[in-house]
Amino acid sequence: MIKLFVGLGNPGPEYEGTRHNAGFQWVDEVARALKVQLVPERSYWGLAARANVQGRPVWLLEPQTYMNLSGKSVAALARFYKIAPDEILVAHDELDFEPGVVKLKKGGSHGGHNGLRDIHAQLGASDYWRLRIGIGHPGLKSEVVGWVLKRPAPAERALIEEGISHALKALPAMLAGDMDKATQLVHTTKPPRPKPPRPPREAGGA
């Protein structure tokens, strides 16, 4: 069961709404759903909130250390509250997926993501959960840094927000500890069935 939800991003107004801050957006939505407010917590180098879910604490965290030092913040909170790596979910931007695509997985490599790289190092483990929020790829490796630090075009932003909203449907399963169900919900992207057409009204009918 997830006891700590982490969103990755960079602090400051100049980075607000950039592709690299997709993880912050996810945690903002979780905070809204749980009716809590993130506030500065100097002990954890981040913005944090504590929610009570069925009588137990659940933490939300947005590290304010800049992306490449995210692990310092995550490890500080996790160690203090004795939260194991497999009870942590980290939401982050994912270059390998198109905007609107979101996937959930446990463990694996950091894939070159600087935030995950530091979390790996600071936790000394890789078996935490990741919510991978697709932001698309610029096509050239040399353009990646500029790409992630820019704001997406309106159409792309709408797709990213749709992906985040879709993933939010799995939040109750994550909180209940049913990660198989959570994964299934995140990965199910079938469009809803169209409503059957209404029968035409008869002439003279009300």
N, C-alpha and C positions, 0 to 999 in steps of 0.2 A: 504494500500500500504506500502511496506517495505521501510523504510528510513534508517535503520541501520542493516547491515549484520555483525554478530559477529562470529568469528571462535574460538573455544576453544582449548587450548593446553598448553604446558609448554615451556618457553623460553630456549634458550641455545642449542649449538650444540649436547650435549649429548642426548637431547630428540628429535632431528630432525628425522622425518620419523617413530616415534613410533606410536603405535595404538592410544594412547591418543591424538595425534596431528592431527587426521583426520580432525578436524574442521579448523585448520590452513590451511590444504591442500585445503579445499573447498574455503576459502576466498582468498587464493593465485590465484585460478582459476578464481574467480569472478573479482579480480583486473586485471588479464590478459585480461579478456573479456571486461572490461570497460576501459582498457588502462590507468590505474592509478598505482601508486607505493606507497606501504605502507612505512611510515617513522615514526621514534620515535616521540611520542607526550607526553611529560612529564605530561601535565595537565590531561591526561586520562590514565596514567600508561599503555600505550600500543603502538603498531604500528597502525597507522591510515592512511586512505586515503579518500579524498573527490572527488566524481565524480559528474558531472552534467548530469542528465538524463532528457531530454525534459524540460530544464530550471529550474529544481529543484535539490537541493543537496541530494545526497545519500552517506552515510558514511559506510566505511568498517573498522573493528576493530579486532585486535588480541591482547587481554590482555597479558601483560608481567609480571603479578603479581604472576605467578604459578596458577595452576588450581583452588585450593580451595579458592582463593581470586578474582576470575574472576569478580564477581559482582561489586567490587570497581571500576574497569575500565569501565564496561558497564554503571553503574548508573551515573558516572561522565559525560560521553559524552551525554547520553540520557537526563539528567537533563539540561545540558547547552543548548542543542539545542531543548529542549521541545519535545522530541520524546516519544510518548506513548508506553507502553509495546506491544500493538498489532501492532505496526509499526516496531517491532524488530524481526529479525530472528536470532536464535542462532544455528550454526552448531556444532555438537558434535559427538563423538564416542558412539556407542550403542552396549553394550554386548549382548543384547537380539536378535540381528539380525546377520545372517551369513555375512561374507565379500561379498560385491557386492549388498547387499540389502540396500536400502535407503528409508526412509519414512518421510513424512512431516505431522506435526500436530500442532495444536494450544492448548496451555494450558496443564493442567494435572500436575501430581506430578513430583518431580525431580528424582524419581526412584533410589535414592542413589547416583546419579552422583554429585560429589563434586562441579564441576563448576556450574551446574544448581542450586544446593542447595544455593550457595552464591548469584547467580543472583536473585533467589526467595527472599532471605533475603534483599538484597540491593535495589531491585526495589519495594519491598513490594507488589509484584503481581506475578501471575503465567501465565497470559494470553498472553504471547509472543509466537511467532512461534518457532518450533524446527525442524531442519533438522537432522534426526537421521541416522548416517552413520554406517552401520553394520561392526563390527570388529570380531564377533564371541566370544565365551566364552571358557575359558580353561577347564570347566567341574567342577572344585572345587572352592568354594567361597574363600578358603584360598589362591588360586593361582592368584586371579584377579589382585592384585596390581602389581605383577611381570609381568603379561600378558600384561596389558595396557601400561606399561613402556618399553616394548620390541618392536623391529622392527619386523613386520610380515615377514614370509617366502616369497620369490619372487612370488609364485603363489597366495598367499593371498593378497600380496600388489597389484598385477595386478587387482584382483577382486575389492579391495577397490577403486583403481583409476578409474576403469570402472564405479562403482557406483557413484563416484563424477562427472565424465564426464556426465553420464546419467542425474543426478540431475541438471546439469548446463543448460540443455535444457529448464528447467522451469524458468530460470532467467528473460527472457523478460516478462513473465506473472506476476512474483513477482513484477517487477518494474512497471508494469501497474496497479497493485492492484487487479489483477484477481486471487485471491488465490485458488478459486475452480478449475480453469484451471491449476494452478501451481501444486496443489495436484494431479490432474488427470495425469498430465505429469510425475510427479515423480513416481507415483504408477503404471504406465503402463510399464510393462517390457516384453511385448510380443516380441519374436524374430522377426526380419524382415522376410517377406516372401521370400522363396528362389526364385532366378531368374529362369524362365523357361529355360530348356536346349535348346541350339542352335540346329537347325536342321542340320543333317550331310550334309557336302558339297558333291555335286555330283562329281563322278569321272571325272577328266579332267577339273573341274571348276577352276576359278582363285582364 
